[in-house]
Amino acid sequence: MDVLAAHREKWREVPGGDDTDGRRYSSDLLKLPDAELLSFWDGMAANRASGVIGWIGPLYRDFTNGRRVLELGSGLGLDGLRFASQGAHWTFADIAADNLAMIERIAALKGLKVTTHLIGPDLSFDKLDGQFDAVLACGSVHHVPFEVARQECLNVLKKLKLGGRWLELVYPKERWEKAGSPSFEQWGKMTDGDRTPGPNGTMRTRSVRVWPLPGSGPSSTSASPPTTIAGWISSTSQRHDGRNQRAQPVWPHPDGCVSR
């Protein structure tokens, strides 16, 4: 059974650049001739770079340069291909085959060497060679059921170097509260469109918290176990680092994203 079947159908529909732009189907875009496709993609990339999420470009440009980065939920590659053009060694992982086909085609047209990985029903990343300096998940992972996301993240952590960095950008709890704390099903449709699969517990990953690990400090005796993907990643990544200290802070961005 493919636990991601409904999500594969949904996420071949991606934002056309900035979150305020119309959504596009990668299967439709692939039908365009090369010149028209490249022109259209460049327009989407420009919108992305100048939109509410554009700040990640200058923020992580130097950090990613020369490093191996695995991007989870890469969509149309609007972020990753920009970093790849600036010297990063980028691997795009997605659950939609047409999204990856789009990335491969754009990369070829731009003369960029990249790697792609289709996330299968087993959620495995074992076919990828070596380990990565960083993982980027920008507006992904948080929609799937918690246990599915947990297993996927565990599998990815096997490929993250000791001391590596996990960059997770998701909607903060404050944005949900500002919208009136709607039902999780309604909230998913508000943020990502009517075709977003139902909740089934998935929206628990929307709030972002950081817990100390047992024995990491005076407050550890009262720490609650992580119940969100971001909180779980914080604690698991810390264990992966082999360090006995609190996880790195999480900084909400004023435009509604969270960066670690």
FILUMTI-706487 format. One record per residue (C-alpha): residue number from 1; residue in one letter; x, y, z. Coordinates in nm, 4 decimals. Layout:
residues N
NUM,A,X,Y,Z
...
//
This chain:
residues 260
1,M,0.0000,0.0000,0.0000
2,D,0.1288,0.3443,-0.0926
3,V,0.0704,0.5662,0.2104
4,L,0.1477,0.8714,-0.0043
5,A,-0.0888,0.7981,-0.2941
6,A,-0.3269,1.0880,-0.2258
7,H,-0.0351,1.3214,-0.1658
8,R,0.1352,1.2228,-0.4925
9,E,-0.1784,1.3275,-0.6780
10,K,-0.2023,1.6534,-0.4853
11,W,0.1595,1.7657,-0.5005
12,R,0.2069,1.7560,-0.8736
13,E,0.0125,2.0817,-0.8246
14,V,0.2612,2.3402,-0.7040
15,P,0.2666,2.7186,-0.6458
16,G,0.3724,2.9116,-0.9523
17,G,0.6528,3.0907,-0.7689
18,D,0.5318,3.2906,-0.4699
19,D,0.2552,3.1537,-0.2459
20,T,0.0186,3.4202,-0.3791
21,D,0.0632,3.3053,-0.7399
22,G,-0.1670,3.0591,-0.9109
23,R,-0.0893,2.6874,-0.8853
24,R,0.0421,2.4829,-1.1761
25,Y,0.0500,2.1145,-1.2646
26,S,0.3961,1.9866,-1.3501
27,S,0.2409,1.7358,-1.5919
28,D,0.0969,2.0271,-1.7936
29,L,0.4178,2.2301,-1.7872
30,L,0.6172,1.9361,-1.9227
31,K,0.4171,1.9585,-2.2463
32,L,0.5642,2.3009,-2.3278
33,P,0.8504,2.3381,-2.5809
34,D,1.1939,2.3952,-2.4239
35,A,1.2143,2.7702,-2.4845
36,E,0.8625,2.8354,-2.3600
37,L,0.9099,2.6099,-2.0583
38,L,1.2382,2.7740,-1.9600
39,S,1.0920,3.1229,-1.9964
40,F,0.7915,3.0279,-1.7850
41,W,1.0090,2.8610,-1.5184
42,D,1.2403,3.1638,-1.5032
43,G,0.9349,3.3817,-1.4390
44,M,0.8214,3.1576,-1.1543
45,A,1.1730,3.1540,-1.0080
46,A,1.1895,3.5338,-1.0190
47,N,0.8560,3.5560,-0.8370
48,R,0.9836,3.3104,-0.5791
49,A,1.3067,3.5020,-0.5223
50,S,1.1240,3.8324,-0.4739
51,G,0.8289,3.6942,-0.2745
52,V,0.7678,3.6176,0.0916
53,I,1.0097,3.3230,0.0924
54,G,1.2801,3.4931,-0.1122
55,W,1.4882,3.5691,0.1967
56,I,1.6157,3.2099,0.2138
57,G,1.8297,3.2745,-0.0959
58,P,2.0697,3.5315,0.0501
59,L,2.0457,3.3746,0.3972
60,Y,2.1659,3.0276,0.2923
61,R,2.3667,3.1061,-0.0222
62,D,2.7072,3.1021,0.1468
63,F,2.6164,2.8127,0.3754
64,T,2.5110,2.5834,0.0888
65,N,2.7943,2.6779,-0.1485
66,G,3.0125,2.3710,-0.2030
67,R,2.8018,2.1542,0.0282
68,R,2.5799,1.8534,-0.0426
69,V,2.2167,1.9357,0.0306
70,L,1.9138,1.7057,0.0165
71,E,1.5854,1.8875,-0.0417
72,L,1.2659,1.7136,0.0707
73,G,0.9606,1.8069,-0.1312
74,S,1.1470,2.0014,-0.3968
75,G,0.8435,2.0883,-0.6099
76,L,0.9600,2.2525,-0.9312
77,G,1.3097,2.3183,-0.7984
78,L,1.2650,2.6926,-0.7649
79,D,1.4881,2.7076,-0.4563
80,G,1.7277,2.4225,-0.5214
81,L,1.8204,2.5138,-0.8774
82,R,1.9041,2.8645,-0.7612
83,F,2.1383,2.7240,-0.4956
84,A,2.2819,2.4744,-0.7454
85,S,2.3648,2.7600,-0.9824
86,Q,2.5552,2.9232,-0.6950
87,G,2.7769,2.6237,-0.6222
88,A,2.5712,2.3879,-0.4057
89,H,2.5649,2.0134,-0.4776
90,W,2.1898,1.9618,-0.4755
91,T,1.9751,1.6496,-0.4573
92,F,1.6028,1.6934,-0.5190
93,A,1.3675,1.4448,-0.3496
94,D,0.9958,1.4511,-0.4201
95,I,0.6916,1.2229,-0.4202
96,A,0.5716,1.3426,-0.7637
97,A,0.7602,1.1960,-1.0598
98,D,0.6557,1.4792,-1.2934
99,N,0.8034,1.7364,-1.0549
100,L,1.1394,1.5621,-1.0757
101,A,1.1131,1.5283,-1.4540
102,M,1.0556,1.9039,-1.4688
103,I,1.3622,1.9708,-1.2540
104,E,1.5806,1.7420,-1.4658
105,R,1.4686,1.9162,-1.7826
106,I,1.5241,2.2691,-1.6474
107,A,1.8632,2.1704,-1.5053
108,A,1.9691,2.0322,-1.8442
109,L,1.8565,2.3506,-2.0187
110,K,2.0593,2.5558,-1.7718
111,G,2.3640,2.3283,-1.7859
112,L,2.3387,2.2324,-1.4182
113,K,2.4356,1.8939,-1.2782
114,V,2.1873,1.7782,-1.0134
115,T,2.0575,1.4535,-0.8634
116,T,1.6918,1.3560,-0.8245
117,H,1.5257,1.0945,-0.6046
118,L,1.1649,0.9759,-0.6217
119,I,1.0395,0.9005,-0.2697
120,G,0.8692,0.5626,-0.2934
121,P,0.6103,0.3882,-0.0755
122,D,0.8932,0.2523,0.1434
123,L,1.0109,0.6096,0.2158
124,S,1.3689,0.4922,0.1628
125,F,1.6674,0.7079,0.0699
126,D,1.9178,0.4224,0.0654
127,K,1.9779,0.4524,-0.3087
128,L,2.1413,0.7913,-0.2613
129,D,2.5202,0.7797,-0.2419
130,G,2.7118,0.9206,0.0512
131,Q,2.5900,1.1602,0.3154
132,F,2.4692,1.5181,0.3142
133,D,2.5819,1.8332,0.4894
134,A,2.2269,1.9619,0.5187
135,V,1.8616,1.8801,0.4605
136,L,1.6133,2.1431,0.3434
137,A,1.2381,2.0926,0.3851
138,C,1.0581,2.4082,0.2781
139,G,0.6816,2.3810,0.3219
140,S,0.6878,2.0028,0.2910
141,V,0.6546,1.6920,0.5130
142,H,0.4049,1.8662,0.7445
143,H,0.0897,1.7570,0.5583
144,V,0.1363,1.3801,0.5788
145,P,0.0312,1.1750,0.8849
146,F,0.2745,1.2169,1.1717
147,E,0.3958,0.8563,1.1773
148,V,0.4633,0.8649,0.8028
149,A,0.6600,1.1877,0.8361
150,R,0.8445,1.0464,1.1385
151,Q,0.9579,0.7393,0.9437
152,E,1.0562,0.9485,0.6441
153,C,1.2622,1.1808,0.8628
154,L,1.4294,0.8868,1.0366
155,N,1.5306,0.7513,0.6963
156,V,1.6652,1.0892,0.5910
157,L,1.8642,1.1289,0.9120
158,K,2.0639,0.8202,0.8145
159,K,2.1956,1.0263,0.5237
160,L,2.2763,1.3398,0.7271
161,K,2.6369,1.3818,0.8407
162,L,2.7200,1.4066,1.2093
163,G,2.6937,1.7748,1.2882
164,G,2.4845,1.8302,0.9748
165,R,2.2064,2.0866,0.9642
166,W,1.8333,2.0352,0.9143
167,L,1.6553,2.3408,0.7722
168,E,1.2796,2.3135,0.8293
169,L,1.0408,2.5871,0.7175
170,V,0.6730,2.5431,0.8069
171,Y,0.3709,2.7471,0.9114
172,P,0.4024,2.8603,1.2756
173,K,0.1250,2.8011,1.5270
174,E,0.0822,3.1787,1.5565
175,R,-0.0292,3.2061,1.1937
176,W,-0.2959,2.9400,1.2532
177,E,-0.4165,3.1240,1.5634
178,K,-0.4238,3.4559,1.3780
179,A,-0.6478,3.2940,1.1152
180,G,-0.8982,3.2096,1.3890
181,S,-0.7750,2.8580,1.4769
182,P,-0.9853,2.6886,1.2057
183,S,-1.0308,2.3118,1.1888
184,F,-0.7237,2.1344,1.0589
185,E,-0.9041,2.0272,0.7423
186,Q,-1.0113,2.3859,0.6724
187,W,-0.6654,2.5191,0.7564
188,G,-0.4964,2.2849,0.5116
189,K,-0.7261,2.4023,0.2343
190,M,-0.6736,2.7678,0.3322
191,T,-0.2969,2.7405,0.3051
192,D,-0.2510,2.4892,0.0242
193,G,-0.5713,2.4679,-0.1786
194,D,-0.8904,2.2623,-0.1968
195,R,-0.7123,1.9483,-0.3175
196,T,-0.5046,1.9181,-0.0001
197,P,-0.5667,1.5708,0.1525
198,G,-0.7697,1.5538,0.4732
199,P,-0.6084,1.5871,0.8160
200,N,-0.5901,1.2377,0.9730
201,G,-0.3714,1.3910,1.2395
202,T,-0.1405,1.5561,0.9879
203,M,-0.1879,1.9087,1.1063
204,R,-0.0270,1.8410,1.4397
205,T,0.2958,1.9185,1.2590
206,R,0.1933,2.2801,1.2072
207,S,0.3056,2.4049,1.5491
208,V,0.6783,2.4298,1.6066
209,R,0.8269,2.3577,1.9492
210,V,1.1658,2.2646,2.0846
211,W,1.2119,2.0321,2.3831
212,P,1.5314,1.9663,2.5826
213,L,1.6426,1.6039,2.5822
214,P,1.6403,1.4000,2.9029
215,G,1.9390,1.4978,3.1122
216,S,2.0139,1.8078,2.9063
217,G,1.9391,2.0595,3.1763
218,P,1.7297,2.1536,3.4787
219,S,1.4084,2.1764,3.2761
220,S,1.4438,1.8276,3.1301
221,T,1.2412,1.6665,3.4084
222,S,0.9291,1.8489,3.2950
223,A,0.9851,1.8192,2.9218
224,S,0.7031,1.6759,2.7135
225,P,0.7817,1.4325,2.4335
226,P,0.7727,1.5850,2.0839
227,T,0.4312,1.5679,1.9185
228,T,0.5197,1.7698,1.6091
229,I,0.7585,1.6964,1.3249
230,A,0.9649,2.0089,1.3930
231,G,0.9905,1.9282,1.7629
232,W,1.0788,1.5673,1.6910
233,I,1.3432,1.6698,1.4371
234,S,1.4956,1.9069,1.6917
235,S,1.5406,1.6332,1.9503
236,T,1.6367,1.3594,1.7052
237,S,1.8873,1.5800,1.5230
238,Q,2.0464,1.6601,1.8564
239,R,2.0901,1.2918,1.9357
240,H,2.2279,1.2452,1.5846
241,D,2.4860,1.5143,1.6581
242,G,2.5920,1.3292,1.9709
243,R,2.5757,1.6512,2.1702
244,N,2.4155,1.6759,2.5127
245,Q,2.2714,2.0232,2.4896
246,R,1.9525,2.1953,2.3904
247,A,1.8534,2.1976,2.0285
248,Q,1.9121,2.5135,1.8254
249,P,1.6470,2.7844,1.8617
250,V,1.3675,2.8151,1.6089
251,W,1.3149,3.1649,1.4718
252,P,0.9725,3.2556,1.3272
253,H,1.0005,3.4682,1.0144
254,P,0.7607,3.7665,0.9971
255,D,0.6144,3.6379,0.6717
256,G,0.4903,3.3194,0.8320
257,C,0.7729,3.0675,0.7991
258,V,1.0039,2.9152,1.0532
259,S,1.3764,2.8617,1.0095
260,R,1.6215,2.6571,1.2118
//
